[in-house]
Amino acid sequence: MNKIIVRIKELFLEILPAFIFFLIMFHILIVTRALVLKQYGITPPASAVAIIGALIVAKVILIANRIPFLNLYPKKPLIWNVALKTIVFAGITFVFLIIEGILHEARRHGGLAAGLESFKSNVMWPAFWARDIWINVLILFYCAAMELAHVIGADRVKEIFFGTKKR
């Protein structure tokens, strides 16, 4: 039982940086979206969406970091793994954004087929692409920071940011 608790704590601490990063970033996206859509009288979703989104992205990153395919270039400059991870995560994000849009419309129109049709005809592509681009830039920043932290070590990152050396 104690080993299970220790493992859960390890996983929690591993997922925590991604969760905090994306929680803050998704809240920024929601506020930006609210400001843009306010002029059209559209009410944005609650911040619960940001929390759920951050949890999902953090969990996807936790799982994906265990896939050997995403660490193909351990001896190359960091940009190689950063670019690979960013591209993979961007593709996954794009698929999730499409699915999210279709499911949202399906709830409004009472079925998946009607939701797909509504999504295809009513999606605001400029807003969709703006959201996707922001998320992908944030993923790029996150991947770069995590790869750098992996190379120099978590203790060194804490020392650089917070000025304290772990003893």
N, C-alpha and C positions, 0 to 999 in steps of 0.2 A: 504494500500500500504506500509506503514511504517513497519508493522508487517512482510510482505513478505521480505523486505530488511533486517530486523533484523534476520530473520530465515536463509536467504541465507548467511549472514555474519557468523552466528553460524555454519552452515554446512561447510562453507569454512574453518573456523578456526579449525574445528574438523578433516577435511580431510587433512589439510596442513602438519602435521607431517609425516603422512604415505606417502604422495606424495613426500616430500623432501627426506625422507629416501630411498624410492624405486627409485626415480630419480637418486640419487647418486649411488646406488647399481647397477641399470641397466646400467648406463654408465660404471661402473667398469667391468661389465660382457661383454659389447660390446667391450671395449678396450681389454680385455683378449681374447675374441673370435677373434678379428681382428689380434692380435699378433700370435695366434695359427694358424689361417687360412692363414695368409700371405704367409707362406712357400708353400702353395698349390695354390697360385694365386687367391684365392677366395676373393671377395670384400664383406666386412660386410655391414649390413644395416646402414643407417644414424642414427644419435642420435635421430631423431624423433621417432624411435621405442622405445627408452628408455622413452621418455616423454609420449607416448601413453600407454606403459606398466605400468608406474608408476601411471598414472591416473586411469587405469583400476583396478590395484591392490588396490589402495587407496579407490576407490569407492566400490569394493567388500568387503574390510575390514570394511568400514563405514556401509554398509548394514548388513554384517554378525554379527557385534558387537551388533546389535539390535535383533538378534535371541536368544531367551531364551536358546535354546539348547546349545549354545556356552559358557554359563556361568553356567554350572551345579554344579560347586563346589565352591560357594562363601565362605564357611566356612573352606575349606581345604587349605593346603599350595598352594602357587601360581603355583607350577609345574603342578598341576592337570589341571587348565584352560589353562596354557601355552601349555602343551602337547596336550590337546584336540584341541585347536585352530590351533596349528601347523599341526596336522594330517589332520584336515578338510581342511585347506588352502593348504596343500601339495597335497591332492587329487584333489582339484579344479585346482591347478596349473598344475598338470599332465595332466588333461583333456584339459585345455587350450593349453598346449604345443603341444599335439597331434593334436588338431583342427587347431592350427596355422600352423603346418607342412603340414597338408593335404591341407589347403587353399592356402598355398604358392605354393605347387606343382600343385594344381588345376589351379591357374592363369598361371603357366608356360605351362601346358599341355592342357588347354582349356576345362576343365570340372572336375567335382567332382569325377567321377568314375576313370578317368585317373589320377587325382591327388592322389587318395587313393592308386592306384596301384603303382604309382611312389614313393609315400612316403614309402610304405611297402618295396619296393625293394631297395630304394636308401638312406634311412635314415642312418646317421652315428651314431649308437647307443652309442658308447663311448662319443661322443660330446653331444648327447642328454642327457645322464645320468649325465654328468658333469654339464651341464647347470641346470638340474633339481635339482641336489644335492646343487649347489650353491644357487639357489633361495630358496630352503627349509631351508638351514642354515640361510639365511638372514631373512626369515619369522620367524624362531625360535627366533632370536635375537630381531626382532621387537615385537613379541608377548610377550616375556619376559620383554622388556622395557616398553611396554604399560601396562601390568598387574601390574608391579611395580609402575609405575606412577599413575595408578588408585588407588592403595592402599595408597601411601604416599601423593598423591596430586600433581597437576601440579605446584603449587607455590613452593612446597618443591623441586621438580625436578629442576626447574629454579634456585632456590637458591643453590642447590648442584652443578650444572654444571657451573653457571655463577657467583656465589658468591654474588649475590644481593638479598636482601630480599624485596619482594613486600610490599609496605606500603599502 
